[in-house]
Amino acid sequence: MRRFSPVSFAISRRLNAPDSYRPRNRRNSSQRCGSKTILAALHRPRTRRQQTPGPHPPPHQLWCTLIRTRWCTSTCTPTEGTGSYGATLTSFLRRSGHKVVEAGRPDRRLRRMNGKSDTLDAENAARAVLAGFATATPKSADGGAEMIRQLKVAHDQAVEQRTGAMVTMKAMLVHAPDALRRETAGKTQISLARHLAALRPQRLEAPEDALRHALRTLAKRWQYLDAEAKELTQMIAELVGRTAPQLLEPFGIGVDTAAEILVVVGDNPERIRSEAALAKLAGIAPVPTGSGMTSGRHRINHGGHRQLNAAIYRTVIVRMRFHQPTIAYVARRTSGGKTKREIIRCLKRYVIREVYHLIRPAPRTLAAAS
């Protein structure tokens, strides 16, 4: 039977927040630790502890010390925000041998009825784990998948800003002089950026001069972001090939799709216990829509991880166009009365089943993790 502390710990957004977000009034030990959740989640002592000079331990070390000294050596700790402000605490607890469970946000109806505070959040997190509602294991974030996630954050931002720079350049060319518009007509994005970056405006006396300066600056920015995105793409491809080369073998799954799969699954794929759980996580599990005479029908799930869902959708579209077994399957299901949306839903489920068996850890790895 699992053991829990008297009042389980639920991390708030302020536990590992930067110093600028922490309270400035440092009169007690909880504020010196940078969190008021420690005393809210634990039983507040009857007497105020005496302040001792010298540095104070971080809040996650204080929490583990209290677990060992007050309650038991093995606990299950429900934690909120394991992927953001609670990542440091989650990593420390896992290294210390404690089981960490993602508590999630409390129910909105209960929050509206009972209010919100650190004490109530801690109690709701403990009740969710004890009732069996919170069972998700957080990502370990200590391997290649975490490295891919960090690179993808920078890559996606570079691509987004590169697209914005090109849109701005083309919008400003509408007001450019006729000679410049004729020179840039029909050019590709790379040639357009190269041509505008080569502009050499000498003066700054008329609106046309300012326009040339602005176009030259935007073109140089686009070139820099394009080189940065290509460099990050190569690094992501190298990490994907090193972490899970088997994901690149199926038809229609490229580096981008494989990277998105690894980001969602994490460095501990054993936390996803079945292919149905992975389908639910990706928003591919069908949702029943039966009512009255429409019993047995399902619709596409609009929840889950939308980036992974979009990546699996692109894989399905590629297979529907170029993969001969998939083309035959689409023809057979179409003759059976299925619509295109329903066929795509079925194909996405097949792809996620194939992906699950590819990322499933080896039996030796699974036994070591358990």
C-alpha positions in Angstrom: 0.0 0.0 0.0 1.3 3.4 -0.9 2.2 5.8 1.9 1.4 9.5 1.7 2.4 12.3 3.9 -0.3 13.7 6.2 -0.8 16.6 3.8 0.7 15.9 0.4 2.7 18.6 -1.3 1.4 20.5 -4.3 3.9 22.8 -5.9 2.8 26.3 -6.8 4.1 28.4 -9.6 6.1 30.4 -7.2 8.2 27.6 -5.8 10.9 27.7 -8.5 10.1 31.1 -9.8 12.8 33.7 -10.5 13.9 35.9 -7.7 11.9 38.8 -9.2 8.6 36.9 -8.5 9.4 35.9 -5.0 8.1 37.8 -2.0 10.4 40.6 -0.8 9.4 40.2 2.9 11.8 37.6 4.2 10.8 37.4 7.8 10.2 33.6 8.0 11.8 30.5 6.7 9.2 29.8 4.1 9.8 33.1 2.4 13.5 32.7 2.6 13.0 29.4 0.7 11.2 31.3 -2.1 7.8 29.7 -1.5 4.9 30.0 0.7 3.7 26.6 -0.4 6.0 24.7 2.0 4.1 25.9 5.1 0.8 25.7 3.3 1.3 22.1 2.3 2.8 21.0 5.5 1.4 21.3 9.0 2.4 24.7 10.3 4.4 24.3 13.6 2.8 25.8 16.7 5.9 27.8 17.6 7.8 30.1 15.3 11.2 28.6 14.4 14.1 30.6 15.4 16.1 32.2 12.6 19.6 30.9 12.3 22.3 32.8 10.5 23.9 31.4 7.4 22.5 30.2 4.0 19.3 28.3 4.0 18.7 25.1 1.9 16.7 25.2 -1.2 13.0 24.4 -0.8 13.2 21.0 -2.5 15.9 19.9 -0.1 13.9 21.1 2.8 10.9 19.2 1.6 12.9 15.9 1.3 14.3 16.4 4.8 10.9 16.9 6.2 9.6 13.7 4.5 12.5 11.6 5.9 12.3 13.0 9.4 8.5 13.4 9.9 6.8 10.7 8.0 8.3 7.8 6.1 11.1 7.0 3.7 9.0 6.2 0.6 6.2 8.6 -0.3 4.1 9.4 -3.3 4.3 13.2 -4.0 1.7 14.8 -6.2 3.2 17.9 -7.8 1.8 20.5 -10.1 3.8 22.1 -12.9 6.3 19.3 -13.4 7.2 20.6 -16.8 7.7 24.3 -15.8 8.3 25.8 -12.4 8.2 22.3 -10.7 10.8 20.7 -13.0 13.6 21.2 -10.5 11.7 19.8 -7.6 10.5 16.9 -9.7 14.0 16.0 -10.7 15.3 16.2 -7.2 12.5 14.1 -5.8 13.1 11.4 -8.4 16.8 11.3 -7.7 16.0 11.0 -4.0 13.9 7.9 -4.6 10.4 9.3 -4.2 7.6 8.7 -6.6 6.3 11.8 -8.3 2.8 12.1 -9.8 1.5 14.9 -11.9 -1.4 16.3 -10.0 -2.8 18.6 -12.6 -5.1 21.6 -12.1 -8.0 21.3 -9.7 -11.5 21.0 -10.9 -13.0 24.3 -11.8 -16.3 23.6 -10.2 -14.6 22.8 -6.9 -12.4 25.9 -7.2 -15.4 28.1 -7.7 -17.2 26.6 -4.8 -14.4 26.4 -2.3 -12.0 29.1 -3.4 -8.3 28.9 -4.1 -5.2 29.0 -1.9 -2.0 27.1 -1.4 -3.5 24.9 1.3 -6.6 24.0 -0.8 -4.4 23.3 -3.8 -2.3 20.9 -1.7 -5.3 19.2 -0.3 -6.9 18.8 -3.7 -3.7 17.4 -5.2 -3.5 14.8 -2.3 -7.2 13.8 -2.7 -6.8 13.4 -6.5 -3.9 11.0 -6.0 -5.6 9.1 -3.2 -8.8 8.7 -5.3 -6.9 7.5 -8.3 -7.7 10.4 -10.5 -4.1 11.7 -10.8 -1.9 8.8 -12.1 0.2 10.5 -14.7 4.0 10.0 -14.4 5.9 13.1 -15.3 8.7 13.2 -17.9 12.2 12.5 -16.6 13.7 15.2 -18.9 17.2 13.8 -18.6 18.0 12.5 -22.1 17.8 13.0 -25.8 14.0 13.8 -25.9 14.6 16.8 -23.6 17.5 18.0 -25.8 15.2 17.8 -28.9 12.5 19.7 -27.1 14.8 22.5 -26.2 16.2 22.8 -29.8 12.6 22.6 -31.2 11.6 25.6 -29.1 14.4 27.7 -30.6 13.7 26.3 -34.1 10.0 26.9 -34.1 10.5 30.5 -32.9 13.1 31.1 -35.6 10.8 29.8 -38.3 7.9 31.9 -37.0 10.0 35.1 -36.9 11.5 34.3 -40.4 8.0 34.0 -41.8 7.0 37.3 -40.2 10.0 39.0 -41.7 9.2 37.8 -45.2 5.5 38.8 -44.9 6.6 42.3 -43.7 9.1 42.6 -46.6 6.5 41.8 -49.2 4.0 44.1 -47.6 6.5 47.0 -47.7 7.4 46.3 -51.3 3.8 47.3 -52.2 4.8 50.9 -51.4 8.2 50.7 -53.0 9.1 52.6 -56.2 8.2 51.0 -59.5 11.8 50.3 -60.4 12.4 48.3 -57.2 9.2 46.5 -57.6 10.1 45.4 -61.2 13.5 44.2 -59.9 12.0 42.0 -57.2 9.0 40.7 -59.2 8.9 36.9 -59.5 11.8 36.2 -57.2 11.8 33.3 -54.7 12.2 34.1 -51.0 15.9 33.4 -50.9 16.7 35.4 -54.0 14.4 38.2 -52.8 16.2 38.4 -49.4 19.6 38.3 -51.1 18.6 41.1 -53.5 17.2 43.4 -50.8 20.1 42.7 -48.5 22.4 44.0 -51.2 20.8 47.4 -51.3 23.1 50.3 -50.4 21.1 53.3 -49.6 23.4 56.3 -49.1 21.1 59.1 -47.9 18.2 59.4 -45.5 16.2 62.4 -46.9 13.1 60.9 -48.5 10.6 58.2 -47.7 12.1 56.0 -50.4 15.5 56.1 -48.6 13.9 55.0 -45.3 12.1 52.3 -47.2 15.3 50.9 -48.6 17.0 51.0 -45.2 14.0 49.1 -43.7 14.0 46.5 -46.5 17.7 45.9 -46.2 17.4 45.4 -42.4 14.5 42.9 -42.8 16.3 41.0 -45.5 19.4 40.6 -43.3 17.2 39.5 -40.4 15.5 36.9 -42.7 18.9 35.6 -43.8 20.1 35.3 -40.2 16.9 33.5 -39.1 17.0 31.2 -42.1 20.6 30.1 -41.4 19.7 29.6 -37.7 16.7 27.5 -38.5 18.7 25.3 -40.9 21.4 24.8 -38.3 18.9 23.8 -35.7 17.2 21.5 -38.1 20.5 19.6 -38.7 21.1 19.4 -34.9 17.5 18.0 -34.4 18.0 15.4 -37.2 21.2 14.3 -35.6 19.6 13.9 -32.2 16.6 12.0 -33.6 18.9 9.6 -35.5 20.8 9.0 -32.3 17.9 8.7 -29.9 15.3 6.7 -31.9 16.4 5.8 -35.4 13.6 3.3 -35.7 11.1 6.1 -35.9 12.5 7.2 -39.3 11.9 3.8 -40.9 8.1 3.8 -41.5 6.8 5.4 -44.6 5.8 9.0 -44.3 7.5 9.7 -40.9 10.3 12.2 -41.3 12.6 14.1 -38.9 9.9 16.6 -37.9 7.3 14.0 -37.0 9.8 11.8 -35.2 11.0 14.8 -33.2 7.4 15.7 -32.2 6.8 12.1 -31.1 9.9 12.1 -28.9 9.0 15.4 -27.4 5.6 14.2 -26.3 6.7 10.7 -25.2 9.7 12.0 -23.2 12.8 10.2 -22.1 10.8 7.6 -20.1 8.4 6.0 -22.6 7.5 3.4 -20.1 5.2 5.9 -18.4 2.8 5.5 -21.4 1.3 2.1 -20.5 -0.7 1.3 -23.7 -1.2 2.4 -27.2 -4.7 3.6 -26.2 -3.0 6.0 -23.7 -0.7 7.3 -26.4 -3.6 7.8 -28.7 -5.4 9.7 -26.0 -2.3 11.8 -25.4 -2.1 12.7 -29.1 -5.8 13.5 -29.4 -6.3 10.6 -31.8 -8.5 8.3 -29.6 -12.0 8.4 -31.0 -14.8 10.0 -29.0 -18.2 8.3 -29.0 -21.0 10.4 -30.4 -23.9 7.9 -30.2 -27.3 9.3 -29.3 -30.6 7.7 -30.0 -30.5 6.2 -33.5 -26.9 7.1 -34.2 -25.4 4.6 -31.8 -22.0 3.3 -32.4 -20.6 6.4 -34.2 -17.4 8.2 -33.2 -15.8 11.5 -34.1 -12.3 13.0 -34.1 -11.0 14.0 -30.7 -10.2 17.7 -30.5 -8.1 17.4 -27.4 -4.6 16.1 -26.7 -1.3 17.4 -28.0 -2.2 19.3 -31.1 1.4 19.5 -32.5 1.7 15.7 -32.4 -1.8 15.3 -33.8 -0.9 17.6 -36.7 2.4 15.6 -37.4 0.4 12.3 -37.5 -2.1 14.0 -39.8 0.7 15.0 -42.2 1.9 11.4 -42.2 -1.5 10.1 -43.0 -1.9 12.6 -45.9 1.4 11.5 -47.4 0.5 7.9 -47.2 -2.9 8.5 -48.7 -1.2 10.0 -51.8 2.0 7.9 -52.2 1.7 4.7 -50.1 0.0 1.9 -52.2 -1.4 -0.2 -49.3 -2.9 3.0 -47.8 -4.4 4.0 -51.2 -6.0 0.5 -51.5 -7.3 0.8 -47.9 -8.9 4.2 -48.7 -10.6 2.8 -51.8 -12.0 -0.1 -49.8 -13.3 2.0 -46.9 -14.8 4.5 -49.3 -16.7 1.8 -51.1 -18.0 0.7 -47.7 -19.6 4.1 -47.1 -17.0 5.8 -44.9 -16.3 9.5 -45.4 -12.9 11.0 -45.9 -12.8 12.4 -42.3 -13.7 9.0 -40.9 -11.0 7.3 -43.0 -8.4 9.8 -41.9 -9.4 9.2 -38.2 -8.9 5.4 -38.7 -5.6 5.9 -40.4 -4.3 8.2 -37.7 -5.2 5.5 -35.2 -3.2 2.9 -37.2 -0.2 5.2 -37.4 -0.2 5.9 -33.6 -0.4 2.1 -33.0 2.6 1.6 -35.2 4.5 4.4 -33.4 3.7 3.0 -30.0 5.4 -0.3 -30.8 8.4 1.6 -32.2 8.9 3.7 -29.1 8.1 0.9 -26.6 11.2 0.3 -24.5 12.9 -3.1 -24.5 11.9 -5.6 -21.7 15.3 -5.2 -20.0 14.9 -1.4 -19.9 11.4 -1.6 -18.7 12.3 -4.0 -15.9 15.2 -1.7 -14.8 12.8 1.4 -14.8 10.2 -0.4 -12.7 
